[in-house]
Amino acid sequence: MKKQWMLVRALSKTLTLASFTRSLCSSSTTTPTFALKNVTKSNFESALGDLRRLVRDADFVAVDLEMTGVTSAPWRESFEFDRFDIRYLKVKDSAEKFAVVQFGVCPFRWDHSKQSFVAHPHNFYIFPRKEIPVGGRSYEFLCQTTSIDFLARYQFDFNLCIQEGISYLSRGQEDDALRNLHPMYEDELRCNSREARDTPVVRIADVLFTERMKNRISEWRDGLLLNRNHRSETQEVSNDSPQQFQTIFFKMRPALLLNGFTSHQLRLIQLVMLYNFSVYHMCTPAEAIVAAPAQLMGYEDTIVTEKHYEDLVFVREKAETSSVHQLIVYVDSRNDRDLVMKEVKDGLHKEAEMKIKAAVGFRHVIDLLSSEQKLIVGHNCFLDIAHIYSKFLGPLPSTAEEYVSSVNKYFPYIIDTKILLNANDMHLPLKKKSSTSLSRAFSLLCPEIASSVQGPGLGLKPRVKVEVQVDDMRSLNWNSGAKHEAGYDAFMTGCVFAQACSNLGYDFKLHSPSTNLANDEKLQKHINLLYLSWINGDIIDLRTGKRTAESAYSNNLKIQYPRIVFQNIALIWGFLPKIKAREIRECITKVFGLNSVSSVYHLDETAVFVQFSKAALVTDFLQLKETLERNNDPISVLHPLSKLLEGGNTRAATYESYKRICSSPISEVLFADQAEAMRIKWKTESLESNREVETQENEMAAFPNSSDRSELGKINRIIDNLARGHIQDDEAIDSSYTCEAQLSK
């Protein structure tokens, strides 16, 4: 038996050793799972302390955000026909309506000893929980089903986010809360006193309770006065529960701690403190007259005099356990009474101030990034920066120029990896790919780092090495698989940036920790340039507010449409859904000529942009449409525009109306419904050009010369004749087309 047991032990030891050996072999052939520092409210304070050190020592910090949605309506997506100020309004709408649920922060530091970067990826779960009564309302935000489904597909933990997410206050919210602190607590003290005064004493039980409390308070007070020169304590001798009354000291003054009373009873005790009661169950007529003022307050058998306990103060104090203590405090004089009230208010104010500071929450991370003024790296990050501004700094400005000026003040060095990737011919394979996603750029530029992605990469050398360190664990190899977690995406962004810098000729081996990477001359021309739109290459400079519609960055982009001239665009909506862009073009070109329309672009099934070949044709079209609708006669159905106007709900306006609609906080699904919700009822609107917009330097002129006006008069006369039946053949109608076509030349 002993031999058998020894055999079992030996076999067990052999199996254990074999298992351990396989584990070692496995670890040498299979890279570990990618490690992230997941941060929630439970470990936020300690993580923030570590992050301060890491950001201070970092050469740059990569960021990424996960949101609950991107666009609040289909027509709010980015279109080819969106002017730069419209693009900003759409980004502003998105940042204001959707929430950030995950924030990735990844500091990168160059390690000279290992000739590699050390990355510290942090994955912050955040949730806009209402911690203090700011504005009187809870946060509200939209959720876009496609975005939520996308997050769920990548195992986003919504329960963790809602239950343990870190809350926050923006700088504006914190300032408002601190500014309203004093009035708020003054109101609270007045409210407590008013509630006590307004408490009705109509029940016999309330009358008896107030009388008993008056006796108990008087007994305690008289005992203090009797023994004020002695060290003996007041003894409680009554039928009341000994836990209800307890003599303690409050700020070096004797006080009576009240325990176990209901809120209604406490208000009655406050009432006793305000008034001295005498109760009569049998009232003579004369006594009833004396009692009349009290009866107005609801006291039927109670006579009230205005003599209150001048040397006693009712105090509510919040204890360390967050419970509220109710006390009656003895004071020596009126000055001492005022001093106690001031100390109580100061304590409440300080406590509330500390609560506000604690509610700042995740914004401490944003303040850290701003104060350290490190180079902030993002990937196609214009929307991310707008979210950061909206959630943690303050309300987004109404114009793009104001916005970029404010952003640059808080974050003077921002770089977009898409700008870098599009600035170098070495990255041409990325430009040719239909997908320009972060994961695609990561797998092609950093194939050794993205070890789980099979592919030859771009064949670029030298490769930049990156190690990952989370707390005390540091590794050079891992399995990716945490894509679309903000912390991992921030890590990918930083790796792409490091390799792109190397491809531009920056040698990190010569990099000194004392030098600011943002000041390097090779990067200077790319810093603070963000894509307003990746679709057509619109770039905005955060330092100057200037934008570049066509530049070296967009030469390789595929242009789908002719050059867009915004003053040549008319916006048409409300037509029948069956009408397509081709039919709309045909309707208009029959009137204004074959070359009068450059392009027709659908916002959705209810609205289109029509770009005319000349700005004057926009006004011609709007006025002709208005004339046809004003005539409203049977002959008008013969006009080529009648198909577009069918149904009687077709609206048209200049491009500036589109800007007005995009600036509204309303977001109906269909554009026509959006315009209707904004109470835009007119058939045709022609707005004055916006002189501040660079694309519209001059005001639109309806007709440049008198001959044009005479031609329009000819058109109107033909239409009037048609209505009266004076001309009834097709030749007359054709002549109207000829006249209108001449106006387009």
N, C-alpha and C positions, 0 to 999 in steps of 0.2 A: 504494500500500500504506500509505504514511504517512497519507494522507487517510482511508483506511478505519479505521486504528487510532485516529486522532483522533476520528472519528465514533463509534466504539465507546466511547471514553472519555467523550465528551460524553453519549452515551445512558446510559451507566452512572451518570454523575453526576446526570443528570436523574431516573433511576429511584430513585437513592438519596435525592435531595431529596424526591421525591414520597412515598417510603416514610416518610421522617422526618416529612413534613407530615401524612400519614395518622396517624402515631403520635401527633403532637401533638393532632390533631383527636380521635383516639380517646380520648386521656387526658382531654380536656375533656368528653367525653360519657359515658365509661364510668369509673366510680369504681374505684380500685384494690382489690385483694383485702385483706381485713382482716388486719392484722399482729398477731402475738402474739409475746411473748418466750418461746420454748420453752426450758425449763431442764432439763437432765439432769445427771448427776454430773460430766460433763466440763467444764461451764461454771457449775457451782453456786456455787463460791467467789466468782467475779467478780460473778455475778448477785446473790448475797446482799449483797455490799458495796453495790451500787447500790440494792437494795431497802431497805436500812437508811435511806438518805437519803430515798427516795421516801415511805416510811411515816412518817418523822419529819415531813415537810412536808405530809402528806396531811390533808384534812379528814375523810375517812372511808375505810375499806377494805372493799371487797366481796369475798366469798369464795364458792366453790362447789366441790363435790367430785364425782368420778365413782367409783363403787364397783363391786365385782364382783357385787353382789347386794343385795337388800333384805329378803327374807323367807326363812327357812330351811325353812319348811313352810307350806302353804296356810292352816292354821288360825292361824298366827302373823301373818296380815295384820290390819290395823286394822279392827275391827268396831264397829257401832253399840252393841253391848252390852259393850264394853270399858270398865271403870272406869279412872279416871286412873292408878292404880298399876299396872294391867294394861298400859295403853298404854306406860308407861315400861319395864316388863319386856320388852315386845316390841321396843321400840327398843334396849334394852340387848342383847338377844340378837342383833339385826341388827348392831350396831356391833362386837360381840365376835367374830362369826363371819365377816364379810366384810372384804375388804381395800379400801383406798383406793388407786387406781392413778393418779389425776390430781388435782391440787390447784390450783385457780385462785385467784390473789391479784391484786386490781386496786385499787391506791391511786388515789383521786380528789382532785385539788387544784384549788381555785377560782383562776382566773387573772383578776385584776381588769383587766389591760390589754386582754384580749380578751373579757372578760365571758362566759367559758365555763369549763367544767370541763376539766381535762387528765387523761385516764385512762392508766394504765400497766399494761396487762393482762399478767400472767405466768402461764404454763402449766407447772406443775411435774409432771414424770413421777416418780412415787415407787414404790418396790418394797421390801417388807420383807425385804431380804437379810440374812443372818446374818453380821455383821462380826466379832463377838467371841463367845466361848463363854458366853453368858448363859443360864442355866437348862439348858444341856446339850442343847437341842433347837432345831431350825429352826422358823421360823414356819410355821403352817398356817392356811389360810383356805378358805372355801367359794366356789364360783362358781355363780351362778344362770344357767342357760342363756339366759333371756330378757334378762338384763342384759348378758351377754357378746355376744349377738346384736345387741342395741341398740347397743353400742359399736362393733361391727364394721361395722354399717350406716352409721355416721358416720365411717368410716375411722380408727378408733382404731388406733394403731401398737403392737400388743402386743409385737413384737420389741424396739422401742425401750424400752418400759417395763421389760421383764425384763432386758435387757442393760445399759441405761444409766440405769435408774430410780435415784433417790436413796434410799438406805437411811436408817434412822432408829432412834433409841432413845427410849423414853419417859423421863420424869424418874425414874419408879420403876425402870426397868431400868438407867439410868445409876447411880443411887444403889446398887442391888444390886451392880452390877459393880465400882464403886469400893470398896465395903465388903468384897468378897471378894478384892480384889487381893492383899493380903498373905498370907492363908492359901493362896491359889492358887499363888503363887510359892514359898512355903515347901514346899508339897507337891511342886512340880516339882523343886526341888533335892533333896529327900529321895528322890523317885522316881528321879532320875538316879543317885544314889548307890546306891540299892537295886538298880537294874537292873544296875549294874556288879558289885555283890557277888554277884548271883544268876546272873551269866554263867558257864555251865559251860565248863571247859577240859578237854575229853575227847579232842580230836583231837591228833595229833602236831603238825600244822601250827600249832594254837593255842599249844601248849606252846613250840614253837620261836619263834613270833612274840613271845610275852610275854618270853621270855628275851632276844631281840634288842632289844626295846623297853627292857627294863631296862638293858641295856648302853648303848644309845644315850642314854637319859635320864641315866644316871649319868655318861657321858662328857661330856655337855653341862653337867651340874651341876658336875662336878669342874673343868671348864675355866673355868666362871664363878668358882669359888672360888679357882682358881690365879691368875686374871687380874683379880680384883676390884679390885686397886689399880693396874691398868694399863688403857690405853685400847684395847688390842688386842681384837678380837672372836674368839669361838670359831669355829674352822674345822671344817667338816663334811668328814671323810675317811672315807667308807664306801661300800659298794656300793648304799646306798639312793638313790632318786631325789632329786636336789637340791631338787626342788619340795616334797618331803614335809616337810622340816624347814627352818624359816627363823627366824633369831633377829631378834626385833623388840623394841620396848618397849611395855609395857601399863601405862598409868597410872604412867609414870616408873620402871617396874621391868622388868628383862630378862625376856623370855618367849620360848618356843619355839612358833611357829605350826605347827600340824599340818595338812597338806594331802593330799588324795587318799586318805584312809582311808575304809573302809566303816564303817557304824554299829557293826557287830560288832567290828571292829578297834579303834574308839574306846573301846568298853566294856572291851576287854581292856587298853588303855592306862590307862584309869581304874583298873582292877584292879591294874595294876602300881604306880600311884600310892598305892593303899591298902595294898598288901602288898609285901614284899620276898621274891622267889621264889628258891629253889634247886632245881634239877632233877636228879633222879637216875634213871637208866634201870635201875639194878640196886639194888633195895631189900633190905636185910637185914631179918630179923624185927623187930629193934629199931627200925630206921628206919621200918618200916611202922607201928609203934605211934605214932611221932612224927607220921607223915603222916596218922593216922586222922582228926583234925579236918578236914583238907583234903578227905579222901575223902568226907566227908559233904556237902561242897559240890560234889563232882564232879571233884576233882583227883586222879587216880590215882597219878601218879608225881611229884607236886609237893609239896615241903615248904614250908609257909608259916609265917612268923613275923609277929607283929603290929607289927613295926617298919616304918613307912612313911616316905616322904620328908617329914619335918616342915617342911622349908623350901621345898617345892614345892606349888603349888595348881593343880588342873585347873579351867579356866574355860571356860564357853561364852558367847560374846558375839555379839550380833546386829550385823552391820555395816550401814553406810548403804545398801548395795545389797540389804538384806533377807536376805542370806545369813548363815549362822551360822559364826562362827570358833571353832575349838577350840584352846585354848592351854594351855601349861604355864608358870606364872608363878613366878618365884623371889621369895621373901619373906625378910626379914632375921630375923624373930622371930615368935613366936606372936601378938603384938599386931598386927604387920604383916599376918599371915595373916588375922586377924579383920577388919582394916580393908579388905583386898582383898575379902573375901567380902561385907562390908557395902556397899562401893562397887558390886559387881556386882549385888547385890540391889536397891539403890537405883536403879541404871540400868535394870534390868528393870522395876521398879515404875514409874518415870517413863515408860519407853517404852510400857508397857501403859496407863498413864493417858492418854498422848497418843493412843493408838489408840482408847480409849474416847471421848475428846473428839471425835475425828474421826468415830467411828461415830454420834455424835448426829445428824449429817446434817440432814435436812429439819426436824428439830425446832427448829433455830435460827430458822426462819421463825416457828414458833408462839411461841417465846420472845420474838421481836421484837414480834409483834402484842400479846402479853400485857404486855410491859414498857412499850410506848409508850401503852397504854390508849386507843387510838383507838376511835372508833365502828365496830364490826364489823357489816356489813350482809349478810344472807343472805335467801334466798327459801324460805319453808317449811322452815326450817333446823334444826329440833329434832334430826333424825337426823344432820345434818352436824356439829352441835356435839357430839353424843354420840360420833361417830367421832373428832373432834379430841381429845376427852378420853381416850377409850380407847386411841388409837394413840400419843399424844404426852405425856400427862400421867400417867396411871396407870389401874389397874383401876376400872371404873365402880362407884360405890356401889350397894348393894342396894336402896335406896329412892329415889324421886323427890325427896323432901325433901332428903336428903343430897346428891344429885347437883346440884340447882339451887344449893344453898349453895356447893358447891365450884366450880361453873362461874363463879358471880358473883365469886368471889375472884380467878380468873385473868382473866376477861373482864368487867369491870364495866359495859360498854356494848355491848349487842347489840340489833339491831332486825331484825324480820322484815318484809319488804316486803308479805307477805300481810296482816299486821296493818294496815299503812297503807292498803292498797287497800280493805280492808273497813271503814275508819273514815270514809270520805268518800263522800257521795252522788254526787259527780262521777264516781266510779268504778263507778257502778251497772251500766253495760253489761258490765263485767267479771264482776260477780256473776251476771248473768243468763245468761252463756255457760256451756255445759256444760263447756268446757275452761277451767281456771284456771291453765294452765301459764305458765311464765316467758316463753316465746317469744310467747305470745298477749298477755300484759300489755305486753311490750316493743313489739310491733308496733302496739298500740292507743295506748299512752301516748307512744311516741317514734317516730312514723312517719318523721320526717325523718332520724333516726339509723339506723333499720332500713330503709335505702333500698331493699333488695331486696324488702321486703314491701309489696304493694299493698293499700291500704286507706285509708279516710278518717280513721282515728284517732278519738279522742273529741272532737275539736274544742276542746281545752283550750288556753288561752293565759294567760300567755306560755309559750313553749317554752324549755326549758333546753338550751343548746348544749353539746356534748361533743366535744372533740378527743382523738385517740388518739396517744400518743407511745411508740414503741419504740426504745430507744437514742437515736439522733440524728434518727430519722425521725418527723415529726409531720404528721398529716393530719386534716382535718375530714370527709372523704368516703371511703367504702369500700363494698365489697360484703360483706354478711354472707354466711354460708355455713359458718361454723365452729361452728354450733350443736352443743351437747352436747360441746364441748371445754370443760374446766373454766375455762380462762382467759377464753374468750368468754362463757360463762354468767355468770361473775363480773362481766364488763363489762356485760352486759345487766342484771344485778341492780342494779349501781350506777346505771345510767341510769334504771331504773324508780324507784329510791329518790329520785334527784334530782328527777325530774318530780313524784313523789307529794308530796315536801316543798313544791315550788312550788305544787301544787294546794291544799295545806293552808294556804297563805298565807305561807310562808317566802320572803323576798326575798334571794336570794344576792348581789345587787348591794350590799346593805348588810352583807354578811358580812365579818367581820374575821378574818384568818388567826390572830390571837392568841386568838380565842375558840373554845371547844370546842363543836362542833355538838351534842354529846350533852347539853349543858346548856340548850339552847334550850327555852323554856317550851312552844312548840307541839309539840315532839317528846317532852317529858318523859313524858307519859302513855302513850306508845306504846313507849318503850324498855324492854327486858328483859321483854317479853311475847312468848312463843312459843306457837305452836299445838302442843298435844299431839296434836290430831287436827283436820284440816280437815273431816272428815266431819260431826262434830256440834258443832264450835266450841269444843272444850275448850281453854282457854288457861291457861298456868302463868306465874306471875310469878317471875322468877329472883331478885328481891331478897328476897322474903318466903317463897317456896315455896307460896304460896296459889294455888289454881286457881279458875277461873271456868267453870262448865259452861254457863251462859246469860248472855249479856251483849250489849251493843250491837253487838259484833262478829259475833254469830251470829244476830241477828234476821232477817237476810235469807237465811239458809241454809235449804234445804229440809229439813224434818224428816220423816223417813220413818216413824218409829215413835212410839207414845205415849211419854209421859214414862217414863223408865227408873228403876225403884226396885230397886237391886241386891239388897237383902235379900229381895225377892219372887221372885228368880230361882232356878230349879233347873237343874242341868246334867245332861243325860241322854245317854249314849253306849253304843255297843256293840249297838244294836238292828239288825234286819235292814235292809240298804240299800234295800229296796223301799218302806219306810215313809216317807211324806212328811210335811211339817210339818202340812198340813191334817188328815191322819189322826191324828197325835199329838194335835192339839188336840181332835178329836172324841172320842178315847179318854178324855181327861182330863175334858172338860166333861160327858160322860155320867155321871161319878162325882161331880164337885164342882159341877156347875151350869154353865149356859150362860155366865155372866159370870165364871167363876172364872179364866179364862186371858186375859190381855191380849194376848199375842203369843207366837209361836213362831218362833225364828230359827235357821237352820242354820249351824253352824260349818263342817261338811262333811257328806258323805253318812253319816257314822257318829255324828254328835253334834249336839245342838240345845240352845239356851237356851229354857226355858219360863218366861215371866214371869207369875206368878199375880197376882190382884187384891189378895191379902192375904199378908203375910209368914207368917202361921200356916199357910196352905195348903201352903207348901213342906214344912214338917214333917209335915203330914197326909199329903201325897203320899208322902214318903220312908218313913214308917212303914207306910202301907197297902201300898206296893210290897214292903216287907220281909215283911209278914205274909203276903201272897199267895205269895211265893216260899218262905217257911218251911213253909206248909201243904203245898204240892207235891202236891195231890190232883187227880184227874180233873175235879172240879167247877170247879176254879179256871179252867179254860179258858173257862168261860162268862162270866167277869168281863170288863167292857169293857177293862180294862188288859191282858188276856191277849195282845192283838195286839202291844202295845208290848213285852211281856216275852217274846214268842216267840223261841225259840232259846236261851234260858237265859243269854245273855251281856250282858243289859242292865244297865248300872250307872247310878247316880244319886247326886248329891251337891249340896251347897250351892255357892254362888258362890265360897267361899273355896278349894274344891278346884281350881277353875279357876285361881286365882292361884298355887297351889302348882305346878300342872302347867306354867304359863307361866314360872315361875322356874327350871325345870330346864334344864340345858344340852343335854339330849337333844332331837332334832328328828326325830321320825318323820313320815312324810307324812300319815297319817291320825290323827285325834285319838284314836280308840280304841286304835290301836297305840302311841301316845305314852303313854297311861295304863297300858297293859300293860307297856311298857318300863320304866316307873317302879315296876313291881311293885305297882300298885294292883289288888288282887285282890278287894276287898270288893264285895258286891252293892249296898250302900247305905251312904253315909257322911254323917253330919250333924255338921259342925264348928261350934265355937263362933264367934260373931260376932267380928270383929276390932274392938276398941273404938277403935283408933287411926284407923280409916277413918271419914271424916266422914259417909259415906252410911249407916253402920251405928252409930248412937249407942247403941243398947240391944242387949242379948243377945236372941237369938230365943227366944221362949217356945213350947214345944210346944203346950200347951193352956192358954188363959187361965183357965178355970174348970172346976169339977167336972162341969157338965152336958156339956161337950165330951168329957170323959173317959168319961162314961156312954154318950154316943153312939158313941164308938169301941168301947166294950165291946159295944154292940148289934151293930155291924158284925161284930166278931170272932165273936160268938155265931152270927150268921146264917151266916157262912162255915163255922164249925164244924158247924152243923146240916146245911148243904149237903154237907159232906164225909161226915157220918154217914148221909145219906139221909133225915133227918127231915123236910125240906121239899124238895119236888121240883117245884114249879110256878113259872112265870115271875113270879107275883105276889111271891114271896119275894125273887127277885132284884131286881125293881123297887123293893121296899121298901129294899133295901140302898142303891140309888142315892139314894133320898129321904133316908135318914139321912146319907149322906156329903155330899149337897148342902147339908144344914142346917149342917154343920160349916164350909162355905165362906162363910156369911153373917155 
